[in-house]
Amino acid sequence: MHYFEKFPGREYPLNDKRLVRVTDIISRVVFGSGASENLDMIDEYVLRDGDTPDTLADDLYEDDTLWWIILLFNEIQNPYFDWSLSLHCTERNIKKNYPGSAFFIHESGSTQALETLEARGVKVNDTIASYNDSAGTSFGGVRGLVYDYDMNLQRILVHSITGGNFAEGNYAKVVGSTSGTFTIGKIVDYAYYGLDHFEGPSGDLLNPLSQYIPGTTISHPIIGAVGQTHDGTVGVSYDNCLLQNYISGDDATYAVTIWESKMMNYDNKRTIKILRPDYVPVVIEAVEKLLNE
């Protein structure tokens, strides 16, 4: 198909893992509004491990050079990064990207608990250390490197831990900081099993500082308001909110872990749109017409 010479180039991994220079069709071709949503033209397909655009095109259209149609109808601009990985690769990447442990900071009785990490000067690439006293004068012997933190969840991800192990209830602070110590309220040994967010039974995102009330008729839980219940009618203290119940009470009823969140994304990317074979000639003709304008 000589008309592809007009497209910008991009490297694309073939099923034999070779990289070839291909074209970014979406950056040049735009079909009429809703074309990729036309139910008469589209089937859904759940990817299997090993599926690539060219192998699918060969299976479905008996022509592996029609891989671009699969990318086009799924709005994939860079298959090297946007195409769903295999289950093995997905699991491997999660473990690689989230090494070490997840620490959650305990701040009893406070409605402003989310200020703790910032107030204690915790940042990426900081070294934190354990201490035997709240003043941070008696070094406990354990150190670790911070590679991620989330103030909304009071979560620190730490790897390269030396000198033993941190323990729940330990005082800790940033090495060299004068900002004071914080208390490690909860440790999840494998960081990827740590908290990512809270969800209600219908999948609604829940505010970590809210108190979720099962059975309420509110369709949109509050997000970002400190010290309120799920329905926004009764004030709650930090000790009663979802986050503190997770940290201190080990209540994971509405908790979604990093692993679960990433695997849900993986599952969502496995279902793609497939143009029905009968419509392939129509699409090819439309592309040729656009490129010849």
C-alpha positions as semicolon CSV with decimal commas, in nm:
position;residue;x (nm);y (nm);z (nm)
1;M;0,000;0,000;0,000
2;H;0,207;0,285;-0,131
3;Y;-0,014;0,556;0,021
4;F;0,134;0,484;0,364
5;E;0,444;0,669;0,253
6;K;0,253;0,988;0,336
7;F;0,215;0,898;0,701
8;P;0,463;0,998;0,973
9;G;0,687;0,709;1,074
10;R;0,683;0,518;1,401
11;E;0,852;0,201;1,522
12;Y;0,618;-0,092;1,574
13;P;0,694;-0,432;1,730
14;L;0,602;-0,727;1,508
15;N;0,501;-1,058;1,662
16;D;0,855;-1,190;1,619
17;K;0,974;-0,895;1,834
18;R;1,144;-0,715;1,544
19;L;1,094;-0,339;1,534
20;V;0,991;-0,199;1,197
21;R;0,932;0,157;1,086
22;V;0,558;0,206;1,042
23;T;0,313;0,491;1,016
24;D;0,092;0,677;1,256
25;I;-0,240;0,670;1,077
26;I;-0,444;0,840;1,345
27;S;-0,229;1,150;1,324
28;R;-0,340;1,197;0,961
29;V;-0,676;1,024;0,916
30;V;-0,996;1,125;1,094
31;F;-1,320;0,949;1,005
32;G;-1,664;1,102;1,052
33;S;-1,786;1,146;1,406
34;G;-1,885;0,817;1,567
35;A;-1,746;0,591;1,295
36;S;-1,557;0,375;1,542
37;E;-1,872;0,341;1,755
38;N;-2,100;0,218;1,473
39;L;-2,233;-0,112;1,607
40;D;-2,307;-0,241;1,258
41;M;-1,937;-0,216;1,172
42;I;-1,778;-0,324;1,499
43;D;-1,738;-0,641;1,703
44;E;-1,568;-0,669;2,042
45;Y;-1,271;-0,895;2,085
46;V;-1,087;-0,998;2,401
47;L;-0,713;-1,015;2,339
48;R;-0,526;-1,336;2,410
49;D;-0,165;-1,349;2,517
50;G;0,050;-1,320;2,209
51;D;-0,203;-1,125;2,000
52;T;-0,055;-0,833;1,807
53;P;-0,220;-0,608;1,547
54;D;-0,054;-0,791;1,258
55;T;-0,140;-1,142;1,383
56;L;-0,500;-1,035;1,440
57;A;-0,521;-0,881;1,095
58;D;-0,392;-1,207;0,949
59;D;-0,646;-1,412;1,148
60;L;-0,944;-1,184;1,085
61;Y;-0,877;-1,035;0,742
62;E;-0,629;-1,289;0,602
63;D;-0,388;-1,002;0,542
64;D;-0,137;-0,903;0,810
65;T;-0,067;-0,569;0,639
66;L;-0,413;-0,450;0,752
67;W;-0,293;-0,417;1,113
68;W;-0,347;-0,040;1,084
69;I;-0,725;-0,088;1,072
70;I;-0,718;-0,247;1,417
71;L;-0,511;0,040;1,553
72;L;-0,731;0,299;1,383
73;F;-1,059;0,177;1,531
74;N;-0,907;0,152;1,878
75;E;-0,745;0,497;1,860
76;I;-0,402;0,349;1,929
77;Q;-0,132;0,587;1,814
78;N;0,170;0,398;1,944
79;P;0,122;0,021;1,962
80;Y;0,456;-0,025;2,134
81;F;0,322;0,150;2,445
82;D;-0,058;0,145;2,404
83;W;-0,117;-0,216;2,301
84;S;-0,213;-0,444;2,589
85;L;0,077;-0,644;2,727
86;S;0,055;-1,012;2,808
87;L;-0,053;-1,112;3,157
88;H;0,302;-1,222;3,240
89;C;0,451;-0,891;3,124
90;T;0,185;-0,691;3,308
91;E;0,251;-0,871;3,636
92;R;0,626;-0,840;3,587
93;N;0,597;-0,465;3,524
94;I;0,384;-0,410;3,833
95;K;0,642;-0,584;4,050
96;K;0,925;-0,394;3,882
97;N;0,756;-0,055;3,919
98;Y;0,653;-0,106;4,283
99;P;0,948;-0,261;4,470
100;G;0,994;-0,256;4,845
101;S;0,720;-0,184;5,098
102;A;0,432;0,057;5,150
103;F;0,421;0,261;5,473
104;F;0,109;0,440;5,595
105;I;0,138;0,721;5,846
106;H;-0,070;0,718;6,162
107;E;-0,204;1,051;6,284
108;S;-0,466;0,988;6,553
109;G;-0,748;1,233;6,612
110;S;-0,653;1,482;6,343
111;T;-0,878;1,618;6,066
112;Q;-0,569;1,759;5,898
113;A;-0,375;1,435;5,880
114;L;-0,298;1,478;5,512
115;E;-0,060;1,760;5,597
116;T;0,173;1,523;5,780
117;L;0,390;1,408;5,489
118;E;0,435;1,760;5,359
119;A;0,498;1,898;5,708
120;R;0,763;1,632;5,770
121;G;0,940;1,721;5,445
122;V;0,903;1,377;5,283
123;K;0,999;1,381;4,915
124;V;1,099;1,136;4,644
125;N;1,463;1,021;4,681
126;D;1,470;1,110;5,051
127;T;1,621;0,860;5,292
128;I;1,404;0,791;5,595
129;A;1,530;0,624;5,910
130;S;1,376;0,462;6,217
131;Y;1,416;0,623;6,559
132;N;1,358;0,500;6,911
133;D;1,203;0,824;7,033
134;S;0,953;1,078;6,904
135;A;1,217;1,352;6,919
136;G;1,425;1,168;6,658
137;T;1,747;1,171;6,857
138;S;1,802;0,797;6,907
139;F;1,868;0,626;6,572
140;G;1,693;0,289;6,539
141;G;1,931;0,148;6,279
142;V;1,699;0,105;5,979
143;R;1,706;0,317;5,663
144;G;1,512;0,316;5,337
145;L;1,483;0,522;5,019
146;V;1,152;0,693;4,932
147;Y;1,058;0,651;4,564
148;D;0,694;0,759;4,578
149;Y;0,452;0,924;4,818
150;D;0,081;1,011;4,818
151;M;-0,037;1,271;5,066
152;N;-0,403;1,183;5,004
153;L;-0,341;0,833;5,134
154;Q;-0,064;0,910;5,385
155;R;0,136;0,654;5,187
156;I;0,513;0,629;5,137
157;L;0,668;0,369;4,906
158;V;1,015;0,270;5,024
159;H;1,281;0,039;4,882
160;S;1,653;-0,034;4,939
161;I;1,588;-0,095;5,309
162;T;1,901;-0,166;5,513
163;G;1,985;-0,228;5,877
164;G;1,692;-0,459;5,946
165;N;1,322;-0,392;5,900
166;F;1,089;-0,107;5,985
167;A;0,803;-0,202;6,215
168;E;0,454;-0,070;6,268
169;G;0,464;0,183;6,549
170;N;0,819;0,292;6,466
171;Y;0,906;0,659;6,475
172;A;1,068;0,769;6,151
173;K;1,186;1,086;5,984
174;V;1,378;1,211;5,684
175;V;1,752;1,183;5,746
176;G;1,898;1,528;5,797
177;S;1,556;1,692;5,835
178;T;1,457;1,911;6,129
179;S;1,087;1,868;6,061
180;G;1,030;1,601;6,324
181;T;0,923;1,240;6,326
182;F;0,608;1,063;6,214
183;T;0,463;0,729;6,324
184;I;0,441;0,436;6,084
185;G;0,090;0,308;6,144
186;K;0,076;0,031;5,884
187;I;0,329;-0,156;5,672
188;V;0,244;-0,362;5,365
189;D;0,547;-0,577;5,293
190;Y;0,497;-0,580;4,915
191;A;0,432;-0,225;4,796
192;Y;0,204;-0,334;4,511
193;Y;-0,039;-0,479;4,765
194;G;-0,068;-0,140;4,935
195;L;-0,371;0,087;4,908
196;D;-0,432;0,266;4,576
197;H;-0,781;0,413;4,641
198;F;-1,122;0,343;4,794
199;E;-1,427;0,235;4,595
200;G;-1,793;0,192;4,686
201;P;-1,991;-0,120;4,582
202;S;-2,088;0,042;4,251
203;G;-1,732;0,144;4,171
204;D;-1,766;0,507;4,284
205;L;-1,445;0,666;4,405
206;L;-1,462;0,736;4,779
207;N;-1,287;1,014;4,964
208;P;-1,025;0,862;5,202
209;L;-1,133;1,113;5,468
210;S;-1,501;1,030;5,444
211;Q;-1,704;0,777;5,637
212;Y;-1,882;0,558;5,387
213;I;-2,238;0,461;5,481
214;P;-2,357;0,144;5,304
215;G;-2,710;0,157;5,171
216;T;-2,724;0,532;5,114
217;T;-2,901;0,659;4,805
218;I;-2,635;0,918;4,725
219;S;-2,505;0,842;4,376
220;H;-2,189;1,055;4,399
221;P;-1,983;1,020;4,717
222;I;-1,798;1,328;4,830
223;I;-1,444;1,367;4,704
224;G;-1,202;1,607;4,866
225;A;-1,411;1,732;5,159
226;V;-1,243;1,672;5,492
227;G;-1,439;1,536;5,785
228;Q;-1,770;1,445;5,624
229;T;-1,968;1,126;5,583
230;H;-2,045;0,966;5,250
231;D;-2,377;1,153;5,226
232;G;-2,226;1,478;5,353
233;T;-2,465;1,523;5,644
234;V;-2,269;1,438;5,957
235;G;-1,918;1,544;6,049
236;V;-1,670;1,272;6,138
237;S;-1,330;1,279;6,299
238;Y;-1,019;1,143;6,132
239;D;-1,038;0,840;6,361
240;N;-1,366;0,737;6,194
241;C;-1,273;0,785;5,829
242;L;-1,196;0,518;5,570
243;L;-0,824;0,590;5,565
244;Q;-0,770;0,568;5,939
245;N;-0,983;0,253;5,963
246;Y;-0,760;0,100;5,697
247;I;-0,438;0,209;5,868
248;S;-0,522;0,137;6,229
249;G;-0,812;-0,105;6,207
250;D;-0,702;-0,311;5,906
251;D;-1,044;-0,249;5,751
252;A;-0,996;-0,309;5,379
253;T;-1,367;-0,338;5,295
254;Y;-1,359;-0,063;5,032
255;A;-0,985;-0,059;4,970
256;V;-0,844;-0,126;4,622
257;T;-0,477;-0,218;4,614
258;I;-0,221;-0,101;4,359
259;W;-0,212;-0,454;4,219
260;E;-0,591;-0,470;4,183
261;S;-0,605;-0,128;4,020
262;K;-0,335;-0,212;3,765
263;M;-0,495;-0,546;3,686
264;M;-0,832;-0,376;3,630
265;N;-0,661;-0,147;3,379
266;Y;-0,509;-0,455;3,217
267;D;-0,851;-0,622;3,190
268;N;-1,007;-0,308;3,041
269;K;-0,738;-0,285;2,772
270;R;-0,791;-0,649;2,673
271;T;-1,128;-0,574;2,512
272;I;-1,080;-0,402;2,177
273;K;-1,292;-0,307;1,876
274;I;-1,265;-0,511;1,559
275;L;-1,390;-0,386;1,224
276;R;-1,603;-0,655;1,063
277;P;-1,439;-0,800;0,749
278;D;-1,726;-0,689;0,522
279;Y;-1,641;-0,325;0,593
280;V;-1,266;-0,348;0,529
281;P;-1,288;-0,249;0,159
282;V;-1,500;0,053;0,253
283;V;-1,241;0,173;0,508
284;I;-0,949;0,121;0,269
285;E;-1,133;0,324;0,005
286;A;-1,202;0,601;0,258
287;V;-0,838;0,616;0,362
288;E;-0,717;0,630;0,002
289;K;-0,962;0,910;-0,072
290;L;-0,849;1,114;0,229
291;L;-0,485;1,076;0,141
292;N;-0,538;1,179;-0,217
293;E;-0,714;1,502;-0,122
